[in-house]
């Protein structure tokens, strides 16, 4: 199953320099992928779980995920091909393992895209109550998915310019929230004993996993990036560091200015907090920021997620027409169309909370596979070019594996069973395609022989 293409180089012909992504492009892709809906939706949940201790949760989770990020950085500096987790698993553990990880990565990207597209209306309801109705939520989600899929159909640089603009736009409201909020902190809101017990902080750190996902998307476009061996590691680690810093200050301001943060069931905690120290326009600013942020996430997902699907088809696991590169726009056009369609269907029939639950285990499985691949390739391919190498020998990837296993243990049964179902579906589709291809080839040989 699958072809024997060298995973080090992208087999796609980039055509011209206008197709390549710069360092700023891939850094923005990472920051944009991480800053989606989570920071606008989760501060209240964190405060409910951990109280004032929640201000440390993003930092702890970021420190743990840094071990995973360093593993992505190392392998991202070695393989100059689209696909990230898929390429790493395939090179380390073989074709079947590679396909399953690539399939999970693509399916997760579709679920995440659909989840965030659904969540946008929760903040748009700040502008008009009509966005609370189910039909408008679904229309909005599908329209955004279709729009950004179309943009990326016409060129990766066009998609990158869109992502860059949204990345800058989404950080401005958060910066204003932090800058003004730091001058309005109420010390009494931090009163009480800090609880760093494992049940409390463990739950808080696990909650932070969803808002901090996204840095793993950067290596997915390595095959279409300038100097990937240098830019991919820098952007992967850099984007995680920048966002953890932003999130930590946002949580500090949210806890320090909004005494009811952990006691109410709010879908817009930052808007509620900003309304207290900035007035009505502050709540409106954060609502706008949330819409921009989640919309920007959709733009970034439209760029990265089809690349998983295209490399799977390129290597023969799925119908090869999916990997077709558009002659004029130089994009995996069929993969973009199919990914956009599937994501829209998911957004239409599933809700935000269900989509979040589904995607967590799948992402952590990718983390574990990549960290384990670093360990395996250190021994099996010691001469593999590594422009960046995670420090400390095997300590970093081993810690990354342990953290991934711990995170996997936190998942719900529903999440586990659904992920297993996704794996079996992917394996069946790949087997069916290859079985039909072999049968067709045999019939052709018989016909030619006669």
C-alpha positions, 0 to 999 in steps of 0.5 A: 500500500502506497508508493516509495517516494522519498519523504525528504523532498516534496514530489510536487513541482512548486513552479515559481517563487510566488508559491513559496511561503516566507518565515513571516508567513509560516510564523503567522500560520502557527500563531493563527492556528493556535489563537482560534476560539479557545482563548475567547471561550476557555478562561471562565472554564479554567477559573471554574476548575482552578480558581486563581491558580488558573493563571499558571495553567497556560504556562505549565501546559505550554512548557509541557507542549514545548517538548512536543514542539521541539520534536516537530521542530527537529523533524521539520528541519529534516523533511522538506515535504508537505504532510508533517505527522504523516511523513514522520510516521511513515519514515519511522514506522512504515507505510501503514502507520504513516497512512493512519497518522496522516488520515487522523491528522486530516480528519482532525483538521476537518473537525477542528475547522467545523468546530471553530466555524460553528463557534463564531456565531456565539460571538456574532450574537453580540451584534444581533440575536439572530445569530443565536438561531441554529439555522443562521449558525450553520449557514454562517459556518458553511459560508465561511468554510466555503469562502476560505476554501475558495481563496486557497484554491486560487493560490497558497500565497493568496491564502498566506496573505489572508492568514497574515492579515487575520493574525495581525488583526486578531492580536490587536484586541487581545493586546488592548485587553491585556494592556488596559486590563493590567491597570485595572486588576483587583488584588482581592480577585487573586485572594485565596490559597493557590491549588497546585494539586494534581487533580485540580491543575491536571484538569486545568492543564488538560483544558489548556490543550485545546487553546494551545493546539495548532503549532503542529500545523506549521510543518504541514506546508514544509514542501511549499516553504522557503528554506524549510530546514531553518524556517519550520523549526523557528516558526514552530517553537516561536509561535507556541512561545508567543501564544503562551505568553499572550494567553497567560497575560489574558488569563491574569487580566480575566481573573483579576478584573472579573470576580465572577469569571469562574462562577458563571456559564458564559460563552464570551468570558473575555467580552464580559470581563472587558465590559467591566473595565472598558465599558460597553465598547470593551465588550464589543471590541472583544466580540469583534476580536473573537470573530476575527480570531475564529474567522482567521483560524478558518483561513489558516485551516483552509491552507493547511488541512488539504495538504494532509489529504493531497500527500496521502493521495500522492503516495497512492493510499487514496485516489490519485486524482485527489493529489492533482495540482492545478496547472494555473494556481499550483494548488492541490485543488481537488484536495482543497475542494474535498476537504472544504466539502467534508468540513462544511458537512461536519459543521452542518450536522455536529455542534461545537462541544461535540467537535472539540471532544472528537478532536482532542484524542486525535491531536494528542495521538499525532503528538505521541507519534511524532515524539516517538518518531524522533526517538526511533529515527535517532537510532535507525537513521543517525545520518539523517540531516538535522538542521535543528536537533532537540537538546538533551539527547533523548530527554525531550522526546521521551518527556513528549511521549510521556506527556502525550500518553498522560493526555491520552488517558484524560480523554472520554470514552466517546472521544476514544471510540469515535477516533477508533472509528475514524481510523477504521474508516480510513483503513477501509477506504485505503484498502478498498481503493488499492483493492479496486486499483489492483483488480483494474490493473489485472483486468487491463493486463489480461485484456492486453494479453489477449 
